[in-house]
Amino acid sequence: MIFPPVNCFLPRLLALLLVVLALGASQPAHALDGPSYVTSKKQKDSFTLEADGKAAPLFASASDWPGVLRAAKDLQADINRVTRVTPTLTTDQAPRGKEVVLIGTLGKSPLIDQLVRDKKLDVSAVAGKWEVFVEQIVEHPLPGVERALVIAGSDKRGTIYGIYDLSQQMGVSPWYWWADVPTKLQKALYVSAGRHTQGEPQVKYRGIFLNDEAPALSGWAKEKFGGINSKMYVHVFELLLRLKGNYLWPAMWGNAFNDDDKQSPVLADEYGIVMGTSHHEPMVRSQQEWKRYGSGPWNYQTNEKTLQDFWRQGIRNMGTKESLVTVGMRGDGDEPMSEGSNIALLEKIVADQRQILAEETHKPAAQTPQLWALYKEVQDYYDKGMRVPDDVTLLLCDDNWGNLRKLPKPGEKPRAGGYGIYYHFDYVGGPRNYKWLNTNPLPRIWEQMHLAHEYGANQIWIVNVGDLKPMELPISFFLDYAWNPDKIKADQVAAYTQQWAARQFGEQHAPDIADILAKYAKYNARRKPELLDANTYSLATGEWATVVTDYNALLTRAEAIEKQLPAEARDAYYQLVLHPVQACANLNELYYTVAQNREAAKKGAATTNALADKAKALYAKDAEIKQRYHALAGGKWNHMMDQTHIGYTYWQQPPVDKIPEVVTLPADQATASAAPYNQAANDGKPFFAVEAEQYTKAVNAGPITWQRLPDLGRTAGAVTTFPVTAAATAAPGGASPHLEYRFTLAQAGAVTVRAYLAPTLNFLGGPGLRYAVSIDEEAPQLVNLHTGLVADNGNKPWEKAVAENIILRDTKHTLAKPGAHVLKFWRVDPGVVLEKLVVDFGGLTPTYLGPPATTAESGKRAAGSPAQRAEAN
């Protein structure tokens, strides 16, 4: 069979030769991926994929997996995207010619198996592995062929990943469809000599959960595809595979993947996607299916037979399609189980579900992959002794805000099913929905998933991505990091972001684009847009002005880059870079203006009404920004920005955007002059503020070392200790691990040391994670991060910690004399992440982010501090 040429839109090439530019001379070029093995210039012994208008023919055996043959067609189309030349693709007989591309899976492709038998292809590092591929040039592979580029996979997805790896190396972004990233045209393509592989993934199942998908994803899909159906899902499947993911929880609010469109599960299996269902939808059946076909209450105590029949049909529907079966039970609609639920009942539910699995699959239950999600109160059942069979993966969860609740204890007996992580980039629930834009800085994702990796939760990583867009960058990072967490170190997250920017937009602007991407996520994480209001930042100290100035400066940079990009890149640039900056700069200025308006009204200032008008104009501008997004690519993404994000007063209210209340005064009352808002940040008393990463000295001990986590946190970077699995320090003091901060204050007396810490949860169990603080030679004071803090809705300390993205802890000390001092921050438990320290005599005016860093002398801002940078602009 010969497939005809594919007509594709104009491409743009991946270029990754100068990643080092914004990272400093000390960063090696291509620190993460190395140079591309596909180039536009011929090198010694390289393979000609396309040159002079001719492309090497492609071959894949008709007996291979349908998903492999489909991906081979994508490669055919991708070569056309890059060169405007379409190679032939045959599946019945091997092509003849000087150079050909041979694609196949071990055990499924007779031609590839013959190359192995003839010892022309070494697959010792491939055979029997999970999702491994090798790309290699083979001389005289078969009669009539001088050379072949062989793409061989250990299994179906191994081969598919090899195909898409070549496409990405050629310059086709995985986001070419989902973000309209153009592909640069090349005159020729050559594959360098040598063996090219990504090795075996360290996390077995890596995927995303489409969740909370109305009104954005649902409205978009209905308009473009007639609903969330197989026509939409094929684009999701392809994206996942191009990102080297393999696992999907489908949209479930109002949707039933297996029932709405019978082609969806068939195509998922054909593509090579492992399907699952969410944490509260057991046995491959959705909540919507229960609404359609169930009867009686969702209660195993009173409706056991009906539920068993319902679940049995789910396993029959699954058939032989590759799936990860969720077991256990939560309340209907993701609610907690009833008060009468108990551990014995839940263990019986799992046992009965496994019996159904065995009976319907005609094989032991252990041979079907399963997971039990320890989500919210289900973790409490586990902590109280509930257990499931050893082959079931325990899916541990975050708190819905990106903070891991629990990890395996070091030294625990290994489980056959291992452990996994369910993580969130998007959430509907308390203390507030966050669904609109990306608020997930990569450094924090890295730090939390590094914990998961080091503690051995590597069987499943799945992340709730809401509507999928606009989470493009964090999705890429999450799946890349899952493939090989050891490849990206804490100090390489910025390099990763720059490499990602280069892949979408080329090298020239990659350093600036990467910095903008990092900063807008950092700014958004300080307080998610849905949680912002006029009172978030301090008006009196100038903090609000600084925040707005910083965001508008970022916007100015982003707009300047847009003007320099070619026209074909601007739709992608607006989606991935400019829109979130523009929308959030406007939103912050809106709330700042409302704060100014209300303050002016209190004073009867003449500016009151003008500020009210400005706020209304900024609110209207938000709608204009949304409409610009919806008009991109001929309206391709209409509805994708429909999420409510202005005027929240409750965790999910209002249902649509609502302008914050402003004050207008009758003309005869608005006569006073506008008084300046700024006042001293402290009442004349000295204080000392320092970013955690600006320590004077780090004292390490044994295997424990202090590590900077660049750009993690609300203001600068953070510090923690590695390895994160090291046992607690029994008695902090002396030469045990600590950080020293030297400072000088011209006053003696009682002070408070406030530590600003990332909102890490007590993932080890026990009383809570601890650190200690001392000044000069006093004994260290132990502090528990988690006293009174439990990751549950209604727990005020937890709600405050996640809303403000910080945990604040105070200790009391006495400076015996004025002058020089040493503040010591002592390591006690692993996983504690420090962002900032402040020494205060009690005169500091409260601010959201805390005082900017000072010099070592009393209360003077450090050069280049955020506030000072804002004042200089």
N, C-alpha and C positions, 0 to 999 in steps of 0.2 A: 504494500500500500504506500502511495506517495501523497503527502499532504501538500496542498497548494500554498503559494506564498501568502503571508498574512499582511494585510494593510494596517499599518500602525502609525501613530502620530510621531512627530519629530523628537528624537532622543537627546539626552545630555549625558556626558561621560563622567564617571567617578574619577576624581583626581585627588590623590592623597600623598603628595610629595613634600609638603612643608608644614605638617601638623605642628611642628615645634614653635612656630612664630610667636604665638601669644603665651607660650608656657615658659619662656625663658630659655637661655642657651643650655641650661643644665638638663633639659628634657630631651631625650633622644627622639629623633624623628621616627614616626611609626612605632611608638612605644607599645601600642596595643596589638596591631595587626601585622606590622611589618609592611614592606612595600607590596603593592599590588602585583600579583603574578600574571596579570593581563596588561599588556602595554600596547601602544600604538606604533612602536618601533621594533623592527626585527632585531633579535639578539641571537647570540650563538646557540644553536640547537633548539631554538624556540619553535613552537608549532604555529602554523599559519591558520588562524581561525577564519579570517577574512582579509583579503588584499586584492587590489586592482579589480574590484567589482565582482569577485568570485569568493564564495564562502564554502568552507569544507562541508561536505554532506554529513548529515546526522543519521545514526542508526540506533534503534532500540528494538529488541525482539518482541514480536507480537505476543509471546508467552509471558512477558514480564507483567508486573502489577499494572492495572489500569491507571493508577495514580502516577506511576513512573512515565507511562506513555503520554499522559496528559501534561506532566511537567516538561517532557521533552518538546511538546508543542509550544509551551511557554518559552523555552530556550530558543526555539526557532523564531518566535515573535520578538524576543529580546535582542537577538542578533540583528534583526531588521530595525529595531528601535535605534540601535547604536550606529548601524552602517548603511541602512536603507537597502541592504541586500538580504534576501531571504534564502537560507540554505534549504536543500531538499531534506526531507525526513522520511526514511523508509523503515518499515517494520517487518517485511517479509523476507527479504534477502539482503545480505550484507553488501554495502556499496563498494564499488571499486574506484580507485583513484589514487593520486599521490598521497594525499592526507585526508583522513576521515575521522569523525568523532564517534566513538563507540560507547553506548550508554547501557548499563545493565546491573541487575541485582544478582548476587551470588545465589545459585540454586534456582533462579528463575530465567536466566538468560543463557542459553546454550553456548553462545559465542563467548561470553565472559568466562563461563566455566571452562571452555576449551583453552582460552588463554592461560588460565590458572594451571590446567593439566600440562600444557606445553611449557610451563615455567617461564612464560613471558610476562606474567603479572604476579607479583608477590602480594598476597593478601593475608599474610600471617598476622598482621596487625589489624585486620578488618574482619575476617571470618569469625562468626559467633559473637560479635560485639553488638551493642545496641546503638543503632542509628549512626554508624560510622561510614564515611566514604573516603575514597582515595582518587585523586586525579593524577594521571601519569602519562607521559608520552612513551609509547611502545613502538619499537622498530620492527618492521615486517610482521605485523600481527597476524596477517592471513594472506593467502595468495592474491596478487594483484594490488596490494596496498603497501606502500613504502613505510608510512608512519601513521599512528593513530593516537589521538588524545582519548584516553580511556577514563570514563567516569564510572566507577564501580562502587556499589553500596553493599553493606552487610545485610541490609534488610530494605524494605520498601522505602521508609523515610530516609535511610542512609543515602540511597541513590537520589532521592528527590532533593535532599539538602545539598548534595554534590552539584546537581544541576543549578540550583538557585545560588549556590556560592559562586559558580562561574558567572552567572548573570550579574551578581552584585559586583564582582571584580571587573566586569566589563563596564560598569557604570549605571546599571539599572537599579534604582532605589527600590527597596521593598515597599515604599510609600508612593510609588509612581501613580497608583490609582487612588488610594485613600487620601492622599494629600496633593495630588496633581504635580508631583515632583518631576520636572522635565529631565530628559536624558541627552547628554551632549553627543553630538554627531562626531564619529571618528572615521578616518579614511581607511584605517586598517586595524586589525586586532591580532595580537600574537600572545600565545601562552608560553610562559617561561618554562624551561626544562626543570625537571625535579619532581618530587612527589609532593602534592598539595593535599592537606587534610586539616580538619578542625578537631580531630580526635573524637573521643567518646564523651557525651554530655555527663556532667557530674550530677545534675538533677534529672531524674528519669522522666517525669511528666511535668511539662512547662506550659502554662496556658493562661487564658484570660476568661473572665466572666462578664458577659454583657448583662448589666443589671441596672435597675432604676431607670429604665430606658425611655420613659415617657416624660415630657412630650417631644423631646428632641429626636432621638433615634426612631421612635415609633412614627412620628409625623413625617420624618424624612423618608423612611422605608415605605410607608403607605403611598406617598406621592411618587416615588421613583420605581417601586417594584410591586405595588399593590399590597404591601404588608411585609412583615418580618418573615420571609419565606426562603426557599432554596435559591431564588434568583439573587437575593441579598447575601445569603450565607456563602455562596461560592467565592465571593470577594473576601469574606472573613477568612475562609479556609486558606485561600491562596496567600493572604497576608501573613497568617500564622506560620505557614510553611516557609515563606521567604524570610521570616524572622527566626527560623529554626525552633518554632514552638510546635507542640503536638497535641494540645489538650484544650477543650472548650466546654465551658458551662454556658448554655445558650440563654437568650433573653427569656424571662419567665413571667413577668407581670403582664397578664392578659395574653400570654403566648404559650404554646405547647409545641416544642420543636418536633417531637415525633408524631404529632397528630395534625398540626395545622397544614403541613405540606409533606406528604409521604416521601417525596424525593429528598428532603433535607437529610434524614439519617442515611439514606442510600448514598448520596453524594459525599457526605462526610467520610464515610468508610472508604469510598473510592478515592477520594483525595488523600486519605491517610491521616485523618484527624481522629484522635481518641475522644469520644464523647462522654460527658458525665452530666450529672444534674446537681443543682446547688445543695448546700448543706442541709436544707430542710425538705428536700424532695427525694425520698428513698426509692430504690429499686427501679431506676430509669423511668420514673413517671413524674410528670410535672404537677404542680398545684392545680393548674387549669384542667388537667385531665381528671383530677378528682372532682372538680366542680361539674365536669361534663358527664362523667360516668360513675362516680361514686354515689353511695346512698347511705344515709344515716350519719352519725357523728364521726369525726376524725378522732376516734378514741379506741385504742386497742383493747381496753378492758371491757367495753360494751359492744364492740363491733368487729371482733377479731376475724371472723370468717370473711366478711365483706372486704376488709383491708387485705387479707391474704390473697383473695381472688384478684383484687386490683393489682397488687404487686406481682402476682404470678403472670398476669398478662403483660406487665412491663418487661419481664425477662423473656417472655415469648417474642415480644416485639423486637427486643434487642437481637435475638438470634445469635449469629456468629460475628456480628459487627463489633469492632474493637471498642470496648467501653471500660470505664472505671465506675463500678457500681457503688453508689452512696447507700450506706446502711444506717440503721438507727431510726429515730423519729423525734421530730419537734412538733410543736403545736401547729395547727393549720395556719397558713399565711405567715410563716416564720415567727410565730408566737411561742412563748415558753409553754412547756407541757403543763397539764393541769396539776393542781396541788396534790392530787392523789397519786401522781406518778412516783415510782420508786425504782431503786436500782435493780431489784429482782425483775420487775416488769420490763424494764428497758433491756436487760440482758436476755430475757425471753424473746423479746421482739427481734433482736439481732439473731438469736439462734434459729428462730422460725424463718427469718428472711434467708438465712444461709441454707436451710433445708430446701426452701423453694428454689434457690439458685442451683443446688445439686440436682434436684429432680428435673428442672427444666433444661439444664445444660448437659445432663447425663455425664457429669464428671464431678469430682470432689469440689466443694465450694472454694477451697484454697486455690484452685486453678483459675478462678475468675478474679481479677484485681478488684479490690474493694477498699473503700475509705469510710472512716467514722469521723465526722467533723466535731471537734470539741469547741463548738461555738457558744459563746455566752454561758448560759446556765448549764449546758452540757459538760463544760469543763468542770463545773462543780460536782457533777455526778462522778466524773473520773477521779477528781481529788478525794471524793468520799469512798472510792473503792471499786467503782464500776469498771469492768474489764471486758474486752472483746477478744476473739481469737487472735493469735500471734501474727497470722498472715494478713490481717486487716491493717491498712495504713492509718495511723492516728494523725488526722489533719488538725494541727494546732493553728490557732487563729490570733490575729491582732485584735485591738480594741475598736476596730472600724476606723481608727484615726492613724494607722501606720505604726503602732507601738505593740510589739509582740507581748502577748499575755503569758505565754508559757513555752518552755523549751525542755527537751529531754535532759535529765540530770546526768552529768558526766559519770561514767562508770556503770550506768544502768545496763542490764542485760539487753543485748541487741534484739530487735524484733524482726521477724522475717518480712513483715510488711513495711517496716520502717516508719518514719515520721515525715509529715509534710507541713506546708504553711499556706494558710488562706489569708491574703493581704488585701488592703484597700487603697485605691486611688480616688474613690468616689463613694459617697454614702448617703443614705436617707435614714435619719434618726437623730437622736439627741447627742450633744446639746443643740445641734443645728444641722440641717441638710448641707452637703457641699457637693454640687453636681455640675457647676457651670464651667469652670476653667481648671487648668492644671495648677494644683497647689502643692505639688509633691517634689521638693528639691531632691536631686539625685544623691547628694552626700548623706542625707538621712536614710533614704532607701538603702544605700550601700551599707550603712552602719548596722541597720536592723537585720538585713538579709545576710550580712557577714556573721552576725550572731547565730542566725539559723543554720548557716553552713557549718560553722565551727562546732556547733552543738549537735550536728548530725541529722538535721531535719532536711533531708535531701531527696526524698522520694517524689514529692509533689510540691511544686510552687505554682499557685494560681492566684491571680490578682483581679479584684473587682475594678473594672475600667468604665463602668457606667455606659455611656453612649459610644465608647471607643474613641471618637474624636471628642475633645482635643487633647487626648493623652498620648499623642504619638511618641514624643521623646521618652517619657517614663516607661511606656510599653516596650520600646526598643531596648532600653537599659535593663529592665527587669528580665527580659528573655535572654539578652546577651550575657548578663551576669549569671543567670541560672545555668547557662551552658558550661561556663567555666569560671566560678567565683575566684579562683586563684589568679586569673589573668588580669583582673582589674584591682589594683591596690587603692587604698584610701587617697593617696596623693595622685592617682591617675584618673579620678572622676572628671576633672576639668579637661584632661586630654581626651577622654571618651567623648565628652560633649563637643569638643572641637572637631574630632574625627566625624562625629555624626553630622555636624553642621556642614563639613566639607563634602560629605556624601550627598547632601541634598542641594547645596548651592555652590560647590566648588571651593577652591582654596583661598581665593583672594580675600573674601570677607569672613571666612570661617572663624578666625579669632574673635572678631567683634560680635558675630552672631552667637557664638558659644557663650560669651560673657553676658549678652542680653538674655539668652535663654536661662542661664543660671540665676541671674539677678531677679528676673520677674518671678520665678518660682520661689526664690528666697523671700522676696517682699510679700508674695501672696500667702506664704506659710506663716508669716508673723501672726496673721489673723485672717482666716479664710474670708473671701469677699462676702459670703452670706452672713458672717458674724460682724462685719464692720458696721459701725454707726458713728454718729457725730461725736460721741464721747470716747471712742477707742483710744486716741492719742491725746496728749496734753496740749491744749491750746495755749495755756499760760506760759509754758516754758519754751515754746517754739517747736516742740516735737512734731506737731501736726504739719507745720510749715516745712520742716526738714523732710518728712516722709513724702509730701507732695512734690517738693523740689527734686528729690532723688528720682521719683517715678517719672516726672516730666522730662528730666535729663535723659533717662533711659529711652523715653519715647522719641526725643529729638534724635538720638543716635539711630534708633530703629528706622525712623522715617528717612534719614539721610542715606542709609544703606539701600532702602527700597528704590530710591531714585537712580542708584548706580547699577542695579541688576537688570539683566535683559528682560524684555517684556514677558517672555515665556516662563520666567521664574517667579513672577510677581504674585500669581494666585497662590502658589505653594508658600511663598514667603509670608503672605498675609495670614494664611491659616496657621503656620507653624511659629511665626515670630512676631509680626507686627500687631496682629489683632489682639492677642492677649495683653500686650503692653499697652496698646491704645485703650482698650476697654477698661483695664484696671487703673491706669493713670487717671482716666476720666472719672471712674467710680470713687477713687480716693479723693480727688479734687471736689467731687460732689459732696461727700460727707464733711470735708474740711470747710467748704463754703457754708454748709448748713450750720456747722459749729460756729463759724464767724457770725452768721446771721443771728443766731440765737443770743450770742454774747452781745452783739451790737444792740439788739432789741432791749436787753436788760438795761443798757446804758442810755437808751433813747437816741442812739447814734444816727446821724444823717445817712449813713451807709446801709442801714438795715434793709430798706426796700430794694436797693441795687443788688445786695447780696442775695436776697430772695429771688430776684429775677435771674441772677447768675446761676443759682441752684436749679431753677426750672430749666434753664438752657442746657445745663450739663445733663440733666435727666433726659431731656429730649435728644441730646447728642448720643446717649447710650443706645437709643433706638436706632439712630442713624448708623452707628457703628455695627450694630447687629444686621441691619439691612445690607450694608456693604459686604459683610461675610456671606449672607444668603445669596447675594448676586454673583458671587465668584463662579468662574467656569460655567457661565451661562445658567446660573441657578442650580448647579449640581448639588450644593449643600444646603438648600433651603430647609429650614426648621432645625438645623443642627445647633443653633444658638438660642433655642426657645426656653431654656431653663430659667426659672425665676432666680433673681440674684439681688434685687434691691428692695429694701424696706421690710426685711424679716422682723417679726416680733415674737415668733414662736418657732419651735423646731422645724415646722413645715408650713408656716403661714407667713405671708399671704400666698395664694395660689398663683398670682401673677405679680409682676413688678408694681411697686407702689412708691411714689415719690415721698421721701422723708418730709415731715412737717416743717414748714418754714414760717417765719413771723413777718408780717407787714404792719407798719405803723401809719396812722393818719399823718398827712403831711405836716400838720401843725405840731405833732408830737416828736417827729424825727428831726430834731434840731441840734442835738449835742454833737460835739466833735468826736470822731472815733479815737478812742484811747488805744495806745499800743498794747498788744497782748503779752509781749514777752516780759518776763521778770527773771530775776536771778534764779538759777536752778537750785540754789541752796541759800540759806539765810545767813550768809557770811561765814559759816563754819567750814573748816576744811574737810575734804573727803578725798577718797582714793577709789578710782574705778579702773579696772584693767580687763581686757579681753583675755580669756583663758589661754589662748595660744601665745600670748606675750609674756610667758614666764621668764624669770631671771635664771632659774636653774632647774633642771629635771634630775631627780635622784632615782635611779633604777636599782633593782635588787634581784639577783638571780635571773630567772627567765623573764621577769616582769619589767616591761619598758613602757615609758610614756610615749604616746603617738599623737601627733597632730592630725585632726580630721579637717582638712581645709574646707572652708566655706560652709561648714555645718553649723546651723544655728541662726538666730534672728538678726545678729549684727555682724559678726565676723566668722571665725572658725571655732573649733572646739578641740578638746583633748580628752583622751581616755587611756586606759592601759591595755596592752596586748601581752600575752594571748588572753582573749576574752574568756577562755575556759579555765584560767588559773584559779586555784582555790583562794578563799578570802584570806586577807592578812590578819593574823590572829590578834596582834597588838600593835596598832600603828604608833610610830615613834622611833626615835633614834635614826638608824640608817634604813628603815623600811621605806618603800616607794612613796615619794611625795614630790610636789612642785613647790618652788619658792618664788615669791613675788616681793621684791624689795621696794619700799616706799618711804617717803618722808612726810610727816605732818607736824606742823608747828604748834600743836596743842596736845595736851595729855587728857586722859579721862576715859569714860565709858564709851564704847563704840559697838555698833552692830556690824557683823560681817554677813552680807547677803550673798549667797551662792545662787547663780542662775544655771539650772541644769536641764538638759534635754528631758522630755517627759517619758523617759524609759520606765517601763513597768517592772514589777517584781517577777521577772520571768523564771526565776529559780525557786519560787515558793518561799516558805519560811517567813520570818518577820518583816523582811524588806531589805532593799539594797542600801548600803551605808557608805559614808565617807567620814573624814574627820578634818577639823580645822584647828589651827593654833596660831598665835602670834608670838614671835620671839621664842622664849624658852618655856612657855607655859605648856601644860599637858594637853594633848590633843582632845578636842571635844567630839565625841561620836554623834553623827546625825543620820537619821533614817529618812530616806526619800519618801517612804510609803506609809508613814504613820497616818492613819485615817483615810488613805487613798486606795480605793478599789475601783476597778474598771467596770463600773455599772452605771447605767442611766439613773439619775437621781442622787448619785454620790457627788456632792458639791466640789470636793477637792479634785476629783478626776475631771469633772466637767470644766473646771477652771483651768486645769493643766492642759487639756487638749485644745480648749478654745484659745488660750494664750500661747500655746506651743512652748510652754516652759514650766518647770517646777522651781519655786522659790523656797529657799530654806535659810533661816537666820540663826546665828549664834551670837552670844554676848561675850565681850572681852573688855579688858581695861588696859589702856596704854599708860604705863607707869610714868612715862616722861615724853616730852616732845622730841622730835628728831627722827632718826632712821629706825626702821622696823623691818622685820621679815614675816610676811604672812605665808603660812604653810598649808597646803591642801594635800591631805593624806589619802592614799588609796587604801580602801578596806575591801569592798566587794567588786567583782568584775562587772563590766557593763555600765558603770556610772560615767556619764558624759558631761563634762563641765564646759560652760560657755562663757561665763563672766563672773567676776568677783567685785564687790563694792564694800568699802569700809566707810561707815557713816556715823557721824556724831549726833545724828538726829535732825539735821537741818535740811535734808534733801527734799525738794518738792517731788511728790510722786509722779512718775512717768511710766508709760507702758513698756518701753524698751529698756528702761533704766538709764542712768547717766552715761553719756559718751565716755570713752576711755580718757583718763587724765594722764598727765606726766607724773613722774614719781613725786612731784611737789604738790602741795596742797591745792586740790580742786581745780587745777589748770587743765584745760582740754589738751589731749595729745595732738600733735601735728598730724593732720590727715584723718582725724576722727570723723565719723559720719556727719556729725553736726557741723564740724568746721568745713568739710567739703561742701556741704549744702550752702553755708554762708558765703563761700568763695564763688559759687556759681552765679 
